Amino acid sequence: MWLHNLLDIKREKNISTAKLAELANLPEKTVHRVLTGRTKSPYLDTLDRLATALGVTVGDILAGTKAVVADETMTEKQQKIDELTAENNILKDSVVSLTVETEKLKAELQHKDEMLQVHKDYMRLLAKK
């Protein structure tokens, strides 16, 4: 796993988390989250900064893994997917509401048609007298 590789390299270089954060120009909290596995898919830029600070490549960190690393484009796409999903759910709710309203209007129209027919029949009866 890439995290084991990163931790092994950090141990080999004997660099503290604080020093690594400083060298990578990243907040120590970010580096800590990556090193403890709390950040499951760090940005590629973050891994690149850590690799550079450790004197290795991102490929060295990812060696032997099938890691998927999120970049900003992937994150933006996921946010767009989330927004579209939320919008889709709102639209589905609107369709349901409109369907209910349509059924009510159809029933009202049918009732008015029936009343109109009754009135026409009544008028015909009056005309026959």
N, C-alpha and C positions, 0 to 999 in steps of 0.2 A: 504494500500500500504506500502511496506517495507520502503520507504523514510519517510513516516509519523511516522512509528514506530521508526526509527532511530532518527528523530528530537525530538520526544517525550522523548526518553531515554536521549538524549543529554541535553534537557531542565531539566529533572528530576535530572540529575547529576550536572547541573549548570556548565558545562565545555565549555569554549570558543573554537572556531574553531582552534585557534592557539595552545591551550593546547592539544586539542584532536589530532591534527596532531603530536605534539611532543610525546605524550604518545603512539600513534600508529606507530611512526617512519615512517611517511609518509610526503611527501611534503604538505605544507599547501594549495597549489593550487589544489592538488588532492582532499584533504578533502573538500575544498570549492566547487569543481565541483560536488562531490558526494552529498553534503548537499543541493546544489541548484538545483539538478536534471539535471544538464548539462550532467553528466555521467549517461546514462540510464541503462546500465548493467555493474556495476563495477565488477572487478575481485573478485572471491571468497576470494582470499588472502587479498584484500583490506578490504572487509567486515569483515573478520576474525580479522584483526588488529584493526579495529574500534571497533568491539564488545569487544575484549579483553581489549582495552583501556577504554571502558565504563563499564567493569565489567559484561558483559552479553554474551550471545552466539549468533552466527549467526542465530540460530533458533528463538531467541527472536526478532531479527530484522525482520526476514522473516515471523513471526507469522501472520496467517490469510491472507497471500498473495499467489498468484500463480506466484511469481517472477521467472524469469529465469536469473540466474547469470552466466555471462561468466567466464570461467576459461581459463587458457593459452592454454589448449588443444583445446577448442572450437575456440579460436581466431586463433590458428595455422591452424585448419581445414578450417576455413572460408577463411584464406589467401590462402590456397592450392586450395580451390574451385574457388576463384577469379583468381588465376594464370591459372588453367585449363580452366576456361571459356574464358579468354583472348587468351590462346593457341588455343582453339577450334575455336574461331572467326577468328584467323589468318589462321587456316587450312581450314575453310570454304571459306575464300577469295581465298586461293590457289587453292582449288577445282574449284571454279568459273573461275579463270584465266586459269587453265589447260583445263577446258571444252571448253572455248572459243578458246584456241590454238588448241585443238584437232579438233574442227569443221573447223577451217581454214585449217589445214593440210588435213582433209578429202576432203574438196572442192578442194584443190590444187591437190591432188592425183586423184580425179575424172576427173579434167580437163586434167591431164597428160594422164590418161587412154583413154579419148576421143580423144586426139591428137594422141596417139599411134594407135588407131583404124582407124583414118583418114589416117594415114601414111600407115598402112597395106592395107587398101582399095586402096589407090593410087598405091602402089607397085603391087597389083594384077591386076589393070587396065593396068599398064605398061607391066606386064608380058604377058597379053593377046594379046598385039599388036605385 
